[in-house]
């Protein structure tokens, strides 16, 4: 994920940001202060990551079970957290934790979390208006009854598309060209663009036969909710692999921005399409199983690449570190998928199903908790001196 500016900079300036995330910046252009902060942070691993688990795991358990059980939590919290993910991305990687960054770390975390929660609820209400009519019971009640336009599961493709789109814009497109704008404007524009893409998919590609008396609108398109959700989950796993686990490699080996953008988009979109074709088309793996595997891999990648960032770097060359971190991510992802699915299959499901809860527990609970702790709260309440720092980079070469 993109790194942060020094505290003194991010708390006093609210203007134009560097126009690309540090994660894909060629290595020779990193500022000395960035490298020093990175070495200090990595020098505290794996202890820093283990301590972070004490913060992340309770948050993940709260989202996975907090409404009285697994099914109630996935039905109510899955849409709400999904719609909160794009605002979280904007605050963490476009606004550099503003508005919380102007405050002390403790208050910064509280302000940013409240803003993310409020934005998530507001976008969930907007999504409910797209799929049906606005009704509080359809948002907050796991069994709302007839006519209440329930968010789950009809709204999930809308939220997942918006999140995937804003990540692609942030990572593969390096925020270009919107990061040339002032920070506030650029972040809002990125959020609006991601929603425009999501609405296009909703109205053009989404096929949804609304159940009778559900209060929802039927849609006629070429792709079912399950197909869209699975393709987006696979796309997210490629984003995590390339930009979090491998920290932007091989794009950060390229000097020209336009070439990095092309390569990044081809790898993510092409890799996702190929993976889905091989797994579903050639392998015959059912979409729910693909969803569980892809989301578990993504959650594992966020754990390894963000919470335990650089833990293997002091012991391995760059090439072998990439191999090792990918192997660890696959192993952790397989363990997550197997363990969560084994537990979920012991439960009785009516509205949702086991694989959907695995996806919720992986992304909306575990990965969300890691991103919130590392990228928004700057690892608070741990020592803020080792939190991720971002530097203004040297001027970019012309595309």
C-alpha positions, 0 to 999 in steps of 0.5 A: 500500500502507499506509504505516508509522509512524515508526520510534520508534513502530513499534519501541516499541509493540505495541498497537492500530493505527489502524483504516484503512490510510493509503492510503485516508485522506482527504488532509485527515487526513494528519499533517504528519510523514507529509507531510514523510516522503513529500516527502523520499521522493519527492524522491529519486525516480527514483534511489531506485527505480533503486537499488532495482532493484539489490536487486529484480532479483536476487531476482526472477531467483532466484525465476524461475530459481533451481531450475535452470530456469524450469519447475523454479522455477515448479513448486516455488517458485510454490506456496511463494511464493504461500502466503508472500504472506498472511504477508508481507501480515500482517507488512508491513501489519498488524504494521508489520514486527514482529517485525523492527521491534524490531531494526536494519534489517539484522537486521529484514530477516533476521528478517522474511524468515525468518518469512515463509519459515517461515510460507509452508512451514507453510501449504504443508504445510497446503494439501497436507493439504487437497488430498491427503496430506502428503509432502515430495517433493510440495512440494520435488521438481519431479518427485515421481512417483506418489502424492506429492500435488504442490502444483503446480498443484492447490493454487494456487487455495487460495493465490491465494484466500487472498492475494486475500482478505487484500489485499481485507480490508487495502485495500478493507475498510481492515482493518475491523473487525479493526484495532480489535483489538491488532496481533498478534491482528488480523493473525492473525485476518486471516490466518485469515479469508483462509484461511477464504474460501480453504477455502470456495472450495476445498470449494464452487467448485473443480472438480478431477479428480485424476489417477490415482495422484497422491495428490490428492483430486478436487473437484466444483465449478462452476469449474476451476482455470484459471478460478479462477486467472484471475479472482483474477489479474484481481481482483488487477490491479484491487487494484493499479490502485486501491490502489497505482498510484492510491494509493486514489483515488477512495476517499480522496476520500470522508469516510465509511468505510462509503462508501469500503468499499462503493465500493472493493469494488464497483470491485474486484469489479465491475471484475474481473467486467466485465474477465473477461466482456469479455476471455473472454466477448466477446473470446474471449481464452483464460484463459492469455493473460488470466492472463499479461496480468493478472499482468504488469500487476500486477507493473508496477503494484507497480514503478511505484506502490511502487518508484518511488512518486511519481516523477511527482508533482513535475511533474504535477497530481494528476489528470494524475499518475494518468493518467500513472502508469496509462499508464506501468503499462500500457506497462511491463506490456505490455513485461513480458508480451511479453518474458517470453512471448516467452522462455517460448515458446522453452522446452519445457514438460511439467508447466507452460506458458509463461503460468503461468511469466509469472504466476510471474515477474511476481507471485511473483518481481518483485512479491514482491521489490518488496513485500519490499524496500519494505514489509518491509525498508524499502528496506534496504540503502538509506537508511532515512530515505526508507523509507515511514512511517505515522502514527497518523491523527486519529480516524475519523468515525463510519460 
